[in-house]
Amino acid sequence: MSKLGDKIKEIRINEGLSQEAFAKELGYTSKSTINKIEKGINEISYDKLMLLIDKYNLTLDQIFENSSNNIPLPKNTNSNLYISFSARSNGNSENIIKYMMNDNDTFISFKDLFINQCNKCNYECMTINKCKYRHDDIYYLLNNCIMYNKIIFVVPMYCGNPSSLYFTLMERMQDYFNNNETNYPTFISKLHIIGIYGSNEETPLFIPFISSILDNIDKCLPIQRHKYEIKMNDLVINNKYILSLLDTYKVKMGL
């Protein structure tokens, strides 16, 4: 089950309702819709979520009460935050992070956060200057990450493009920094990006594209797999040349 699905099921049970009765309360025609939402197979729409909150006299904070626990605060002033934008567990991104991290650093897998995609809206972030989904983990992440010493994004490339998870954050940052402009210089000053991809020949725009939001191109570390004959399913940290790149980058950037 998803975390939101668990919460919706908890609300239904507390109200003493069957899935069928709960479906009717929210205007669904079938209990199977509620079953899929509770299991995390389908997402509840924002409009239905607002109806749920209004009907049962809840608040968004009650719905998302555990979200901030996914974004811990730094352990001390030297703590760095590493964020993987890979959809794969224990893949190259995660293994690079484990190799790079110090004891006081924090690792977050973006795929495990409760994040709404930037869709099914009317561009509220531009028209009324408020994203309709701002109560998910994005705001917790961006609020807390600037408290870290440094922020390191580890971004895999697929078919010449950064992962969709990376784009998800870039889209949702629009609303956050429109409403927290003073945090942006701090965020950029702390941000570093490690990119994993095939080769410069296949993705010639990698460096200018992935590092476009950085204030210093040296803060972007490109890792080319093909240069060292590393296949997609191979772990890059098993290559001594890659380890040397990571070690040099870590010292140079003070990670």
Beta strands, then each sheet from edge to edge (+ up, - down):
strand 1: 80-84
strand 2: 106-109
strand 3: 150-158
strand 4: 161-162
strand 5: 191-197
strand 6: 220-224
sheet 1: 2+ 1+ 3+ 4-
sheet 2: 2+ 1+ 3+ 5+ 6+
end
